[in-house]
Amino acid sequence: MVTQNYNIEQEILFVDNSGRLDFESMKKYFSSLKDYSYKASVLYIIEDARKANVKFNSEHLLSLSKVLQKVSEKYEYVYHAVLLEERKNIAYAMMINQGIGVENYTLDVFSDESIALEWIRTQRYYYNEKTNNF
């Protein structure tokens, strides 16, 4: 099950991925990330997938990467922090990140929510510094 909550004050999309995640549900979730483009030109995501039971295989990773490429077209930049614990899921996330292959989408893996949040804040700082959006 995927639940999403966009926090307006923090300008962060919080995602909770738990339970069974098959290829179609991941594709649908990734596609839904385009829905926030009216709220922000830069999308910051903290996704907690530590309780996810991934039921797709490595053959689907390129297709999922292509969905995230399409998402990137809607934003100036996407910073995506994923909380994971299981080794297979960490490897899948890293492979998806490599497959995205665009400069304006960064996905990184974390095991601690506070560190993921700090990473998001750091990315926001560097993005604002680079674009003079202070």
CYANA upper distance limits for C-alpha pairs under 8 A (distance plus 0.5 A):
  1 MET  CA     16 ASP  CA      8.33
  1 MET  CA     17 ASN  CA      6.31
  1 MET  CA     18 SER  CA      5.79
  1 MET  CA     19 GLY  CA      6.20
  1 MET  CA     20 ARG  CA      7.42
  1 MET  CA     21 LEU  CA      7.74
  2 VAL  CA     15 VAL  CA      7.41
  2 VAL  CA     16 ASP  CA      6.14
  2 VAL  CA     17 ASN  CA      5.14
  2 VAL  CA     18 SER  CA      7.07
  2 VAL  CA     29 TYR  CA      7.66
  3 THR  CA     15 VAL  CA      6.19
  3 THR  CA     16 ASP  CA      5.73
  3 THR  CA     17 ASN  CA      7.24
  4 GLN  CA     13 LEU  CA      7.32
  4 GLN  CA     14 PHE  CA      6.27
  4 GLN  CA     15 VAL  CA      5.01
  4 GLN  CA     16 ASP  CA      7.01
  5 ASN  CA     13 LEU  CA      6.25
  5 ASN  CA     14 PHE  CA      5.67
  5 ASN  CA     15 VAL  CA      6.94
  6 TYR  CA     11 GLU  CA      7.49
  6 TYR  CA     12 ILE  CA      6.36
  6 TYR  CA     13 LEU  CA      4.73
  6 TYR  CA     14 PHE  CA      6.56
  7 ASN  CA     11 GLU  CA      5.99
  7 ASN  CA     12 ILE  CA      5.88
  7 ASN  CA     13 LEU  CA      6.62
  7 ASN  CA     14 PHE  CA      7.80
  8 ILE  CA     12 ILE  CA      7.54
 11 GLU  CA     40 ALA  CA      8.31
 11 GLU  CA     43 LEU  CA      8.35
 11 GLU  CA     44 TYR  CA      7.47
 12 ILE  CA     43 LEU  CA      7.63
 12 ILE  CA     44 TYR  CA      5.46
 12 ILE  CA     45 ILE  CA      6.16
 12 ILE  CA     46 ILE  CA      7.64
 13 LEU  CA     43 LEU  CA      7.99
 13 LEU  CA     44 TYR  CA      6.59
 13 LEU  CA     45 ILE  CA      5.20
 13 LEU  CA     46 ILE  CA      6.78
 14 PHE  CA     45 ILE  CA      6.46
 14 PHE  CA     46 ILE  CA      5.53
 14 PHE  CA     47 GLU  CA      6.42
 14 PHE  CA     48 ASP  CA      8.41
 15 VAL  CA     45 ILE  CA      7.78
 15 VAL  CA     46 ILE  CA      6.66
 15 VAL  CA     47 GLU  CA      4.94
 15 VAL  CA     48 ASP  CA      6.61
 16 ASP  CA     47 GLU  CA      6.35
 16 ASP  CA     48 ASP  CA      5.46
 16 ASP  CA     49 ALA  CA      6.84
 17 ASN  CA     21 LEU  CA      8.44
 17 ASN  CA     47 GLU  CA      7.57
 17 ASN  CA     48 ASP  CA      6.42
 17 ASN  CA     49 ALA  CA      5.20
 17 ASN  CA     50 ARG  CA      8.15
 17 ASN  CA     51 LYS  CA      7.42
 17 ASN  CA     52 ALA  CA      6.22
 18 SER  CA     49 ALA  CA      6.64
 18 SER  CA     50 ARG  CA      7.86
 18 SER  CA     51 LYS  CA      5.28
 18 SER  CA     52 ALA  CA      4.65
 18 SER  CA     53 ASN  CA      7.43
 19 GLY  CA     51 LYS  CA      6.91
 19 GLY  CA     52 ALA  CA      5.45
 19 GLY  CA     53 ASN  CA      5.84
 20 ARG  CA     52 ALA  CA      6.71
 20 ARG  CA     53 ASN  CA      5.15
 20 ARG  CA     54 VAL  CA      6.54
 20 ARG  CA     55 LYS  CA      7.08
 21 LEU  CA     25 SER  CA      6.45
 21 LEU  CA     26 MET  CA      6.82
 21 LEU  CA     52 ALA  CA      7.06
 21 LEU  CA     53 ASN  CA      6.33
 21 LEU  CA     54 VAL  CA      5.36
 21 LEU  CA     55 LYS  CA      6.14
 21 LEU  CA     56 PHE  CA      7.94
 22 ASP  CA     26 MET  CA      6.80
 22 ASP  CA     54 VAL  CA      6.72
 22 ASP  CA     55 LYS  CA      5.16
 22 ASP  CA     56 PHE  CA      5.68
 23 PHE  CA     27 LYS  CA      6.59
 23 PHE  CA     55 LYS  CA      7.61
 23 PHE  CA     56 PHE  CA      5.72
 23 PHE  CA     60 HIS  CA      7.33
 24 GLU  CA     28 LYS  CA      6.60
 25 SER  CA     29 TYR  CA      6.59
 26 MET  CA     30 PHE  CA      6.50
 26 MET  CA     64 LEU  CA      8.06
 27 LYS  CA     31 SER  CA      6.57
 27 LYS  CA     64 LEU  CA      6.61
 27 LYS  CA     67 VAL  CA      7.45
 28 LYS  CA     32 SER  CA      6.68
 29 TYR  CA     33 LEU  CA      7.35
 30 PHE  CA     64 LEU  CA      8.08
 30 PHE  CA     67 VAL  CA      7.00
 30 PHE  CA     68 LEU  CA      6.87
 30 PHE  CA     71 VAL  CA      8.16
 31 SER  CA     67 VAL  CA      6.78
 31 SER  CA     68 LEU  CA      7.84
 31 SER  CA     71 VAL  CA      7.22
 33 LEU  CA     71 VAL  CA      6.99
 34 LYS  CA     71 VAL  CA      5.82
 34 LYS  CA     74 LYS  CA      6.86
 36 TYR  CA     40 ALA  CA      7.19
 36 TYR  CA     43 LEU  CA      8.11
 37 SER  CA     41 SER  CA      6.58
 37 SER  CA     43 LEU  CA      8.15
 37 SER  CA     74 LYS  CA      6.58
 37 SER  CA     75 TYR  CA      6.94
 40 ALA  CA     75 TYR  CA      8.30
 41 SER  CA     74 LYS  CA      8.26
 41 SER  CA     75 TYR  CA      5.51
 41 SER  CA     76 GLU  CA      6.06
 41 SER  CA     77 TYR  CA      7.67
 42 VAL  CA     75 TYR  CA      6.15
 42 VAL  CA     76 GLU  CA      6.05
 42 VAL  CA     77 TYR  CA      5.37
 42 VAL  CA     78 VAL  CA      6.25
 42 VAL  CA     79 TYR  CA      8.38
 43 LEU  CA     75 TYR  CA      7.44
 43 LEU  CA     77 TYR  CA      6.94
 43 LEU  CA     78 VAL  CA      5.21
 43 LEU  CA     79 TYR  CA      6.76
 43 LEU  CA     80 HIS  CA      8.49
 44 TYR  CA     78 VAL  CA      6.50
 44 TYR  CA     79 TYR  CA      5.41
 44 TYR  CA     80 HIS  CA      6.54
 44 TYR  CA    120 ILE  CA      7.16
 45 ILE  CA     78 VAL  CA      8.24
 45 ILE  CA     79 TYR  CA      6.68
 45 ILE  CA     80 HIS  CA      5.15
 45 ILE  CA     81 ALA  CA      6.42
 45 ILE  CA    120 ILE  CA      8.34
 46 ILE  CA     80 HIS  CA      6.67
 46 ILE  CA     81 ALA  CA      5.33
 46 ILE  CA     82 VAL  CA      6.48
 46 ILE  CA     83 LEU  CA      8.09
 46 ILE  CA    116 ALA  CA      7.51
 46 ILE  CA    117 LEU  CA      7.71
 46 ILE  CA    120 ILE  CA      8.44
 47 GLU  CA     80 HIS  CA      7.95
 47 GLU  CA     81 ALA  CA      6.61
 47 GLU  CA     82 VAL  CA      5.22
 47 GLU  CA     83 LEU  CA      6.55
 48 ASP  CA     82 VAL  CA      6.47
 48 ASP  CA     83 LEU  CA      5.22
 48 ASP  CA     84 LEU  CA      7.46
 48 ASP  CA    113 GLU  CA      8.49
 49 ALA  CA     82 VAL  CA      7.26
 49 ALA  CA     83 LEU  CA      6.10
 49 ALA  CA     84 LEU  CA      6.05
 50 ARG  CA     83 LEU  CA      6.43
 50 ARG  CA     84 LEU  CA      5.03
 50 ARG  CA     85 GLU  CA      6.09
 50 ARG  CA     86 GLU  CA      7.91
 54 VAL  CA     89 ASN  CA      7.75
 56 PHE  CA     60 HIS  CA      7.20
 57 ASN  CA     61 LEU  CA      7.86
 58 SER  CA     92 TYR  CA      7.55
 60 HIS  CA     64 LEU  CA      6.85
 61 LEU  CA     65 SER  CA      6.60
 61 LEU  CA     92 TYR  CA      7.65
 61 LEU  CA     95 MET  CA      7.51
 61 LEU  CA     96 ILE  CA      6.16
 61 LEU  CA     99 GLY  CA      8.18
 62 LEU  CA     66 LYS  CA      6.76
 62 LEU  CA     96 ILE  CA      7.27
 62 LEU  CA     99 GLY  CA      6.52
 63 SER  CA     67 VAL  CA      7.00
 64 LEU  CA     68 LEU  CA      7.03
 64 LEU  CA     96 ILE  CA      7.38
 65 SER  CA     69 GLN  CA      6.79
 65 SER  CA     96 ILE  CA      5.67
 65 SER  CA     97 ASN  CA      7.51
 65 SER  CA     99 GLY  CA      5.74
 65 SER  CA    100 ILE  CA      5.22
 66 LYS  CA     70 LYS  CA      6.93
 66 LYS  CA     99 GLY  CA      7.99
 66 LYS  CA    100 ILE  CA      6.78
 67 VAL  CA     71 VAL  CA      6.90
 68 LEU  CA     72 SER  CA      6.69
 68 LEU  CA    100 ILE  CA      6.91
 69 GLN  CA     73 GLU  CA      7.31
 69 GLN  CA    100 ILE  CA      6.08
 69 GLN  CA    101 GLY  CA      8.07
 69 GLN  CA    102 VAL  CA      7.34
 69 GLN  CA    105 TYR  CA      8.30
 70 LYS  CA     74 LYS  CA      7.94
 71 VAL  CA     75 TYR  CA      7.89
 72 SER  CA     76 GLU  CA      7.98
 72 SER  CA     77 TYR  CA      7.30
 72 SER  CA     78 VAL  CA      7.11
 72 SER  CA    102 VAL  CA      8.33
 72 SER  CA    104 ASN  CA      7.02
 72 SER  CA    105 TYR  CA      6.58
 75 TYR  CA    104 ASN  CA      8.49
 76 GLU  CA    104 ASN  CA      7.08
 77 TYR  CA    104 ASN  CA      5.03
 77 TYR  CA    105 TYR  CA      6.34
 78 VAL  CA    104 ASN  CA      6.63
 78 VAL  CA    105 TYR  CA      5.19
 78 VAL  CA    106 THR  CA      6.68
 79 TYR  CA    105 TYR  CA      6.66
 79 TYR  CA    106 THR  CA      5.54
 79 TYR  CA    107 LEU  CA      6.65
 79 TYR  CA    120 ILE  CA      7.43
 79 TYR  CA    123 GLN  CA      7.75
 80 HIS  CA    105 TYR  CA      8.14
 80 HIS  CA    106 THR  CA      6.51
 80 HIS  CA    107 LEU  CA      5.05
 80 HIS  CA    108 ASP  CA      6.84
 80 HIS  CA    120 ILE  CA      8.45
 81 ALA  CA    107 LEU  CA      6.35
 81 ALA  CA    108 ASP  CA      5.59
 81 ALA  CA    109 VAL  CA      6.41
 81 ALA  CA    110 PHE  CA      7.39
 81 ALA  CA    116 ALA  CA      6.39
 81 ALA  CA    119 TRP  CA      8.31
 81 ALA  CA    120 ILE  CA      7.72
 82 VAL  CA    107 LEU  CA      7.79
 82 VAL  CA    108 ASP  CA      6.71
 82 VAL  CA    109 VAL  CA      5.37
 82 VAL  CA    110 PHE  CA      6.47
 82 VAL  CA    116 ALA  CA      8.14
 83 LEU  CA    109 VAL  CA      6.42
 83 LEU  CA    110 PHE  CA      5.28
 83 LEU  CA    111 SER  CA      5.67
 83 LEU  CA    112 ASP  CA      7.21
 83 LEU  CA    113 GLU  CA      7.31
 83 LEU  CA    116 ALA  CA      8.01
 84 LEU  CA     89 ASN  CA      7.27
 84 LEU  CA     90 ILE  CA      6.68
 84 LEU  CA    109 VAL  CA      7.18
 84 LEU  CA    110 PHE  CA      6.72
 84 LEU  CA    111 SER  CA      6.02
 85 GLU  CA     89 ASN  CA      7.92
 85 GLU  CA     90 ILE  CA      7.51
 85 GLU  CA    111 SER  CA      6.59
 86 GLU  CA     90 ILE  CA      6.82
 87 ARG  CA     91 ALA  CA      6.69
 88 LYS  CA     92 TYR  CA      6.67
 89 ASN  CA     93 ALA  CA      6.63
 90 ILE  CA     94 MET  CA      6.75
 90 ILE  CA    109 VAL  CA      7.41
 91 ALA  CA     95 MET  CA      6.65
 92 TYR  CA     96 ILE  CA      6.59
 93 ALA  CA     97 ASN  CA      6.64
 93 ALA  CA    107 LEU  CA      8.46
 93 ALA  CA    109 VAL  CA      7.78
 94 MET  CA     98 GLN  CA      6.81
 94 MET  CA    108 ASP  CA      8.12
 94 MET  CA    109 VAL  CA      8.14
 95 MET  CA     99 GLY  CA      6.69
 96 ILE  CA    100 ILE  CA      6.78
 97 ASN  CA    101 GLY  CA      7.93
 97 ASN  CA    106 THR  CA      7.73
 97 ASN  CA    107 LEU  CA      6.27
 97 ASN  CA    108 ASP  CA      8.29
100 ILE  CA    105 TYR  CA      7.97
110 PHE  CA    115 ILE  CA      7.71
110 PHE  CA    116 ALA  CA      6.51
111 SER  CA    116 ALA  CA      8.49
112 ASP  CA    116 ALA  CA      6.87
113 GLU  CA    117 LEU  CA      6.62
114 SER  CA    118 GLU  CA      6.69
115 ILE  CA    119 TRP  CA      6.63
116 ALA  CA    120 ILE  CA      6.77
117 LEU  CA    121 ARG  CA      6.75
118 GLU  CA    122 THR  CA      6.61
119 TRP  CA    123 GLN  CA      6.62
120 ILE  CA    124 ARG  CA      6.69
121 ARG  CA    125 TYR  CA      6.71
122 THR  CA    126 TYR  CA      6.71
123 GLN  CA    127 TYR  CA      6.43
124 ARG  CA    128 ASN  CA      6.51
125 TYR  CA    129 GLU  CA      6.54
126 TYR  CA    130 LYS  CA      6.49
127 TYR  CA    131 THR  CA      6.68
128 ASN  CA    132 ASN  CA      5.96
128 ASN  CA    133 ASN  CA      5.10
128 ASN  CA    134 PHE  CA      6.41
129 GLU  CA    133 ASN  CA      7.04
129 GLU  CA    134 PHE  CA      7.43
